[in-house]
Each structure stands twice: as C-alpha cells, then as structure tokens.
Amino acid sequence: MNQPSVGTTLDVQSFINTQPLSRYQWRVVILCFLIVFLDGLDTAAMGFIAPALSQDWGIDRASLGPVMSAALIGMVFGALGSGPLADRFGRKVVLVGAVLVFGAFSLASAYSTNVDQLLVLRFLTGLGLGAGMPNATTLLSEYTPERHKSLLVTSMFCGFNLGMAGGGFISAKLIPAFGWHSLLLIGGILPLILAVVLLVWLPESARYLVVRNRGTDKVRKTLAPIEPNIVAQATQFSVPEQKTVKARNVFAVIFSGTYSAGTLLLWLTYFMGLVIVYLLTSWLPTLMRDSGASMEQAAFIGALFQFGGVLSAVGVGWAMDRFNPHKVIGTFYLLAGVFAYAVGQSLGNITLLATLVLVAGMCVNGAQSAMPSLAARFYPTQGRATGVSWMLGIGRFGAILGAWMGATLLGLGWNFEQVLTALVIPAALATAAVVIKGMVSHADAT
C-alpha cells in the first residue's frame, strides 16, 4: 500500500481507494441510509393514507390528486435548489436542514383538518424530501472507493424503497387501529431525532473541502479516522478529476460540452422511471381496493412493490461495478415494462398478482436506485451535487405526471389492466435513453 512521504500531497480519492472500508465510512453509509429510508417513508405516506383519509373526510379520489402531487412539486424545488447550495456551502449542512424540514412539516401534516391545509404542508414537506436523497447520494459517493461505489450507493438508495415498503407494512397495522394520522406522526418524529444524530456524527465531504479550499487542517481532521498515520504525513490534499471543467458556476459544469448530452439523457431516463414508480405508489392501493381487495391486502401488495426494490438494489449495484452500468440499468427498465404488463393481466389470482408486483418492483425500483450512482460517477466534484440533485429534481416532474396520470386515467374510467398496460411506454423510453447515454457519453468522473 502506497504511503505519502513527509511533505507530500495526498490524492483524496486515491487514498480512499487504497484503504479498506473503515468504521468511519460505514457510519456515513448507515447515516445516509437512514436519511433515505425516512425520505421514502414520508414520500409514500399519502398513497397509503389516501383510502382512510378519503373515507374520514368524505372526499372523492379526484380531490386527493392535488394533495398527492403537492409533496412531489415541493421535491422538485427542494432537489433543484439543494444541489447548488450543497456545492457551495457543503453537503452536511444541507442534509441536516433537509431532514429537519421534512420531519417538522410531516409532523404538522398529521394535524391537518382540511384538504387545503394538507396540500400546503405536504408541499413544504416535499422541499425537505427533495433535498435529502441527492445530497446523501453525493456525500456517500465521495466517501466510497471506486471498487464498491455503485454497490454501496445503490444499497444506500434502496433505503428509499425500504422506507416506502415500511410505510405500507406500518400503515396496514396502524391505520385500521389508530387512523391515518399515525403514519404522519411517525414520519415526523423519527426525522427530527435523526437530524440531531446527523449534526453530531455525520462528517463533511473531504473532496468538497478540498475543492472549496476550506483548509488543510479541516481536510486532515475529516480523513484521519480512515487511516491517521497516512493522513498525518500529508501537507496538502488534492482531488484530481478525470476531466477538468472551467466554468463560471455549477450549472455551466453540467451543461458543458463534456456533460450536456449525458445530463439530458439522465433526466429523461429518471423522469420516465418515476412516471412508473409514482403512478403505482400513489394509486396501486386504490386500484386494488376498487378491484375488491381489502384495505390490508391493498396496503400489503403496495408495499411489495417497494420491497422489490430492496431485494434487487444490491444486485444491480454489484452488476454495475462489474459490467457496463448503462446496459445493466437498461435491462432492468425493459423488464419493468414486461412485468408491469403482466401485473395487469393477473387480477383474478391474488397470489400471482402479489408475485408479479414484487418482481415489477424489483425491476423498476432497482433501476431507479441505480440512477443516482450512475449520475454521481458521471459528474466532477465541483458540480456533482448539482448534477445528481437536478437529475432527481427534473425526474420529479415524472413523479408528478405519474400521480396525475393515475387520477386522470381512473377518472376516465380506465380499469386495472389498462392502467398497467400504459406503463409499457415510459419503460421503453427509459430503456432507450439510458442505453443511448452509454453510447454517446464517455465522461465518467471519478
């Protein structure tokens, strides 16, 4: 193992690449996982409480469409705004603030008394939700060695699917006993506790500190827990990028000639994937109820869709570290379309339906979990948080479209089979976009 001599410059990424994963780095993995887990739980909450809320307030499904979209719209602004802030002020401060915001407003949402109040509070919750995931992805990617980067980032990101699935399992037990408020209370209290933990235990990105010239002592203190003897010998720290981009601001970085085509294709891929995810997340329990399933069955099968992503994310990350990541993700999107169609044909058999929903969730959620890792590897440090967060932010318009499509198609009288068949189209577009990105873009930043 190479060690710098006294008075030398230490390449931060090379240092991380040559060290075994330390407890310090595992702490970052766990904390980022918890952020994304609670993000997923709060994001999916409206889909799980919708049947009980509609019954409690005496409103129809169409009236809940704007409420379901409110958090997603907030997530767009949260993601788009947080990336540039994190590239300027740091990953940690943005992450702590994001968790505080979505925890506080989720807690407040539990005390809503009408649709207008809930709509505003879910929008504000969405601001924090949108800021959490991209910056957790960015921070973790900057603490992981290249040999495990995709595996660890996608494993962390499956916390989002696990949080969504957890919301389904929790709601299946709590809502019948304690009402729809109970899920929002849990989704508010847990993030507020986590924010305090993050403030104490979450480190700032060493790569960010170097790029922003925040001082050698800060970088040394941040890296020392990984291997103190090597870090102590270095007098300077560097973060050489594969491609150096001279740009006035972070937006000029992600739209430079090197990155512009890849940026647009990442946006399109993630957008189409979220059309599928959020149409099913928002409306699958309701579609199941309309088809004769009990509330508990509907919540359970909805949770299986999210749990599928948990099962597949680690495998997708492992494959991305060993094979062409664009082809790996494209294959999963293609299979997502196939199994979404199959779900629509299986309504008469509850066991087959549950199995196919699980597999469809493995495909589309596995692919979605891998996209932030693909984006984090693509962009340089100076624009990484912006690149990742803008992909997630623009993608949220797909989430809004998916939630709106569900309400619209149901309002037009479409049945379960027709709605599921329509998802073949966004699956095909996502497949094409990510495969084309792999063909035209070869600028993977380290």
C-alpha positions in Angstrom: 0.0 0.0 0.0 1.5 3.3 -1.1 2.0 5.9 1.7 3.0 9.6 1.1 6.3 10.7 2.3 6.5 13.7 4.7 5.7 16.9 2.9 3.8 15.4 0.0 0.3 15.9 -1.5 -2.3 13.2 -0.8 -4.8 12.5 -3.5 -8.1 12.1 -1.5 -9.8 9.6 -3.9 -6.7 7.5 -4.4 -6.3 7.4 -0.6 -9.9 6.2 -0.2 -9.4 3.7 -3.0 -6.4 2.1 -1.4 -7.9 1.7 2.1 -10.2 -0.9 3.4 -13.6 0.4 4.4 -13.3 1.8 7.9 -15.9 2.0 10.7 -15.9 5.8 10.0 -17.0 5.2 6.4 -19.6 2.6 7.4 -21.0 5.3 9.7 -21.5 7.5 6.7 -23.2 4.6 4.9 -25.6 3.9 7.7 -26.5 7.6 8.3 -27.1 8.2 4.7 -29.2 5.1 4.5 -31.3 6.3 7.4 -31.9 9.7 5.7 -33.1 8.0 2.5 -35.2 5.4 4.5 -37.1 8.2 6.2 -37.3 10.1 3.0 -39.0 7.1 1.4 -41.4 6.6 4.3 -42.6 10.2 4.2 -42.8 10.3 0.4 -45.1 7.3 0.2 -47.2 8.3 3.1 -50.0 9.9 1.1 -50.5 6.8 -1.1 -51.0 4.6 2.0 -53.3 7.0 3.9 -55.4 8.0 0.9 -58.1 5.4 1.3 -58.6 6.1 5.0 -58.3 9.9 4.5 -60.8 9.9 1.7 -63.3 8.0 3.9 -62.6 10.1 7.0 -63.1 13.4 5.3 -65.8 12.3 2.9 -64.0 13.3 -0.3 -63.5 11.5 -3.6 -60.3 10.3 -5.1 -60.0 13.2 -7.6 -59.9 15.7 -4.7 -56.7 13.9 -3.4 -54.9 14.3 -6.7 -53.5 17.8 -5.9 -52.5 16.7 -2.4 -50.6 13.7 -3.7 -48.8 15.9 -6.2 -48.1 18.7 -3.6 -45.1 16.9 -2.0 -43.8 15.9 -5.4 -43.8 19.6 -6.5 -42.1 20.5 -3.3 -39.5 17.8 -4.0 -38.7 19.3 -7.4 -37.9 22.7 -5.8 -36.1 21.0 -2.9 -33.9 19.0 -5.3 -33.2 21.8 -7.8 -32.3 24.3 -5.0 -30.3 22.0 -2.7 -27.7 20.8 -5.2 -26.2 24.2 -5.9 -26.4 25.0 -2.2 -24.5 21.8 -1.3 -21.8 22.5 -3.9 -21.4 26.0 -2.4 -22.0 25.5 1.4 -21.4 21.8 1.9 -23.2 18.5 1.9 -23.7 18.2 5.6 -25.4 21.5 6.4 -27.9 20.9 3.5 -28.6 17.3 4.7 -29.3 18.3 8.3 -31.5 21.1 7.1 -33.4 18.8 4.8 -34.2 16.2 7.4 -35.3 18.9 9.9 -37.7 20.4 7.2 -39.4 17.2 6.2 -39.6 15.9 9.7 -41.2 19.1 11.1 -43.8 19.5 8.3 -44.7 15.8 8.2 -45.4 16.1 11.9 -47.5 19.2 11.2 -49.4 17.4 8.4 -50.8 14.9 10.9 -52.8 17.7 12.5 -54.4 18.9 9.2 -58.1 19.4 9.3 -58.9 20.0 5.6 -57.5 19.5 2.1 -56.1 23.0 1.7 -54.0 22.7 4.9 -52.7 19.3 4.0 -51.8 20.4 0.5 -49.6 23.3 1.8 -48.0 21.2 4.4 -47.2 18.4 2.0 -45.6 20.9 -0.4 -43.4 22.1 2.5 -42.6 18.6 3.5 -41.5 18.0 -0.1 -38.9 20.7 0.0 -37.0 18.7 2.6 -37.7 15.4 0.9 -36.3 16.6 -2.4 -33.1 17.9 -0.8 -32.3 14.7 1.2 -31.8 12.0 -1.4 -29.5 13.7 -3.9 -27.1 15.1 -1.3 -27.0 11.8 0.7 -26.0 10.2 -2.6 -23.4 12.8 -3.3 -21.8 12.6 0.2 -21.7 8.8 0.2 -20.2 8.6 -3.3 -17.4 10.9 -2.1 -16.5 8.6 0.8 -16.6 5.2 -1.1 -13.7 3.5 -3.0 -14.3 3.0 -6.8 -14.4 -0.8 -6.4 -17.5 -0.6 -4.2 -19.0 2.8 -5.3 -22.1 1.5 -7.2 -22.8 -1.3 -4.8 -22.7 1.0 -1.7 -24.6 3.9 -3.3 -27.4 1.7 -4.7 -27.5 -0.2 -1.4 -28.0 3.1 0.4 -30.6 4.2 -2.1 -32.6 1.0 -1.5 -33.3 2.5 1.8 -35.8 4.7 -0.1 -37.7 1.7 -1.3 -37.4 0.0 2.2 -38.9 3.2 3.7 -41.7 3.2 1.2 -42.3 -0.5 1.9 -42.1 0.1 5.6 -44.7 2.7 5.3 -47.0 0.1 3.7 -46.4 -2.5 6.4 -46.8 0.0 9.2 -49.9 1.6 7.7 -51.5 -1.9 7.3 -51.4 -2.3 11.1 -51.6 1.2 12.4 -54.2 2.9 10.2 -57.1 0.5 11.0 -56.3 0.8 14.7 -55.2 4.5 15.1 -56.3 6.3 11.9 -54.4 7.9 9.1 -52.7 10.5 11.4 -50.5 7.8 12.9 -48.3 7.3 9.9 -47.6 11.0 9.5 -46.7 11.2 13.2 -44.1 8.5 12.8 -42.9 10.2 9.7 -42.4 13.4 11.6 -40.9 12.3 14.9 -38.2 10.0 13.5 -36.6 12.5 11.2 -36.4 15.1 14.0 -34.5 12.6 16.1 -32.2 11.7 13.1 -31.4 15.4 12.5 -29.8 15.6 15.9 -27.7 12.5 15.3 -26.6 13.8 11.9 -25.5 17.1 13.5 -23.2 15.2 15.8 -22.0 12.2 13.8 -22.1 13.0 10.1 -18.8 14.3 8.6 -18.5 16.7 5.7 -17.2 15.5 2.4 -13.4 15.7 2.3 -13.5 16.1 -1.5 -15.8 19.1 -1.1 -13.5 20.6 1.5 -10.5 20.3 -0.9 -12.3 21.7 -4.0 -13.7 24.6 -2.0 -10.3 25.3 -0.3 -11.7 25.1 3.2 -8.3 24.5 4.8 -5.8 21.6 5.1 -6.5 21.2 8.8 -10.2 20.6 8.2 -9.4 18.0 5.4 -6.9 16.2 7.7 -9.3 16.1 10.6 -12.1 14.7 8.3 -9.9 12.0 6.7 -7.9 11.0 9.8 -10.4 8.4 11.2 -9.9 6.4 8.0 -6.1 6.0 8.4 -4.5 8.6 10.7 -0.9 7.6 10.0 -1.1 8.2 6.3 -3.1 11.4 6.6 -0.8 12.9 9.2 2.2 12.8 6.7 0.4 14.9 4.1 0.9 18.6 4.0 -1.5 19.2 1.1 -4.6 17.4 -0.3 -5.8 17.2 -3.9 -8.8 15.9 -5.9 -7.7 15.5 -9.5 -10.6 14.9 -11.8 -10.6 12.8 -15.0 -11.8 15.9 -16.8 -11.3 19.5 -15.6 -14.2 21.8 -16.4 -13.5 25.5 -16.4 -16.9 27.1 -15.7 -18.4 30.2 -14.1 -20.8 28.2 -12.0 -22.1 24.7 -11.3 -24.8 24.9 -13.9 -22.2 25.7 -16.6 -20.4 22.5 -15.5 -23.3 20.1 -16.0 -24.2 21.8 -19.3 -20.7 22.0 -20.7 -19.8 20.2 -23.9 -18.5 17.3 -22.0 -21.6 16.7 -19.9 -24.6 18.3 -21.8 -25.8 15.2 -23.7 -25.4 12.9 -20.8 -27.2 15.4 -18.5 -30.3 15.4 -20.7 -30.4 11.6 -21.1 -30.1 11.1 -17.4 -33.0 13.5 -16.9 -35.2 11.6 -19.5 -34.3 8.2 -18.0 -35.1 9.2 -14.4 -38.2 11.1 -15.5 -39.7 8.0 -17.2 -38.8 5.7 -14.4 -40.6 7.9 -11.9 -43.7 8.0 -14.0 -43.9 4.3 -13.4 -42.9 4.3 -9.7 -45.3 7.1 -8.7 -48.3 6.0 -10.6 -48.1 2.7 -8.9 -47.0 4.1 -5.5 -49.8 6.6 -5.5 -52.6 4.5 -7.0 -51.9 0.8 -6.7 -53.6 0.5 -3.3 -56.6 2.4 -4.6 -56.7 0.3 -7.8 -56.6 -2.8 -5.6 -59.4 -1.6 -3.4 -61.6 -0.8 -6.5 -61.0 -4.3 -7.7 -62.3 -5.9 -4.5 -59.2 -6.3 -2.3 -59.4 -5.5 1.4 -57.6 -2.4 2.8 -55.0 -4.6 4.4 -54.4 -6.6 1.1 -54.1 -3.4 -0.9 -51.6 -1.9 1.5 -49.6 -5.2 1.6 -49.4 -5.6 -2.2 -48.5 -1.9 -2.5 -45.7 -2.5 0.0 -44.4 -5.5 -2.0 -43.9 -3.2 -5.0 -41.5 -1.1 -2.9 -39.9 -4.1 -1.2 -38.9 -5.5 -4.6 -36.5 -2.6 -5.0 -34.9 -3.5 -1.7 -34.3 -7.1 -2.9 -32.8 -6.0 -6.2 -30.8 -2.9 -5.4 -27.7 -4.7 -4.1 -27.6 -7.0 -7.1 -27.9 -4.0 -9.5 -25.1 -2.2 -7.8 -22.9 -5.3 -7.8 -23.5 -5.8 -11.5 -22.8 -2.1 -12.3 -19.3 -2.4 -10.6 -18.5 -5.4 -12.9 -20.4 -4.8 -16.2 -21.5 -1.9 -18.4 -23.7 0.0 -16.0 -25.9 1.5 -18.7 -26.7 -1.9 -20.1 -27.4 -3.2 -16.6 -29.9 -0.4 -15.9 -31.4 -0.6 -19.3 -32.2 -4.3 -18.9 -34.0 -3.6 -15.6 -36.1 -0.9 -17.2 -37.0 -3.2 -20.1 -38.1 -6.0 -17.7 -40.1 -3.4 -15.7 -42.3 -2.8 -18.7 -42.8 -6.5 -19.3 -43.8 -7.3 -15.7 -46.0 -4.2 -15.4 -48.0 -5.5 -18.4 -48.1 -9.0 -16.7 -49.4 -7.5 -13.5 -52.3 -6.0 -15.4 -53.2 -9.5 -16.7 -53.3 -11.2 -13.3 -56.0 -9.5 -11.3 -58.0 -12.7 -10.8 -55.2 -14.5 -9.0 -54.1 -12.7 -5.8 -51.0 -14.9 -5.3 -49.8 -14.5 -8.8 -50.6 -10.7 -8.7 -48.6 -10.3 -5.5 -45.6 -12.2 -7.0 -45.7 -10.1 -10.2 -46.0 -6.9 -8.3 -42.9 -7.9 -6.3 -40.9 -8.7 -9.5 -42.0 -5.5 -11.2 -40.9 -3.6 -8.2 -37.5 -5.4 -8.3 -37.1 -4.2 -11.9 -38.2 -0.6 -11.9 -37.1 0.3 -8.3 -33.8 -1.5 -8.8 -33.1 0.6 -11.9 -34.2 3.8 -10.1 -32.0 3.0 -7.2 -29.0 2.7 -9.5 -29.5 6.0 -11.4 -28.1 8.3 -8.6 -25.0 6.2 -8.5 -24.7 6.5 -12.3 -25.0 10.3 -12.1 -22.6 10.6 -9.2 -19.9 8.8 -11.2 -20.6 10.9 -14.2 -20.1 14.4 -12.8 -16.9 16.0 -11.4 -16.7 17.1 -7.7 -17.3 20.8 -8.5 -20.7 20.0 -9.9 -21.6 16.6 -8.5 -24.3 17.6 -6.0 -25.9 19.9 -8.6 -25.8 17.2 -11.3 -27.3 14.5 -9.1 -29.9 16.8 -7.5 -31.0 18.2 -10.8 -31.5 14.7 -12.2 -33.6 13.8 -9.2 -35.4 17.2 -9.4 -36.3 17.1 -13.1 -37.2 13.5 -12.6 -39.8 14.6 -10.0 -41.8 16.1 -12.8 -42.2 12.4 -13.9 -43.4 11.6 -10.4 -46.0 14.4 -10.7 -47.0 13.2 -14.1 -47.4 9.6 -12.8 -49.5 10.7 -9.8 -51.6 12.9 -12.1 -52.0 10.2 -14.8 -53.3 7.8 -12.2 -56.0 10.2 -11.1 -56.8 11.1 -14.7 -57.0 7.6 -16.1 -59.2 6.5 -13.2 -61.4 9.5 -13.8 -61.7 8.5 -17.5 -62.9 5.0 -16.4 -59.8 3.1 -17.2 -59.6 -0.3 -15.4 -56.7 -2.0 -13.7 -55.5 -3.8 -16.8 -55.5 -0.7 -19.0 -53.6 1.5 -16.5 -50.9 -1.2 -16.1 -50.5 -1.7 -19.8 -49.9 2.0 -20.3 -46.8 1.8 -18.2 -45.0 -0.1 -21.1 -44.5 3.2 -22.8 -42.4 5.0 -20.2 -40.5 1.8 -19.5 -39.5 1.6 -23.2 -38.4 5.3 -23.2 -36.3 4.9 -20.1 -34.6 1.8 -21.6 -33.7 3.7 -24.8 -32.5 6.8 -23.0 -30.0 5.1 -20.6 -28.7 2.8 -23.4 -28.1 5.8 -25.7 -26.3 7.7 -22.9 -23.9 4.8 -22.6 -23.3 5.0 -26.3 -22.8 8.8 -26.6 -21.3 9.8 -23.3 -17.9 8.5 -22.1 -17.1 11.1 -19.4 -17.3 9.2 -16.2 -15.8 11.4 -13.5 -14.1 9.7 -10.6 
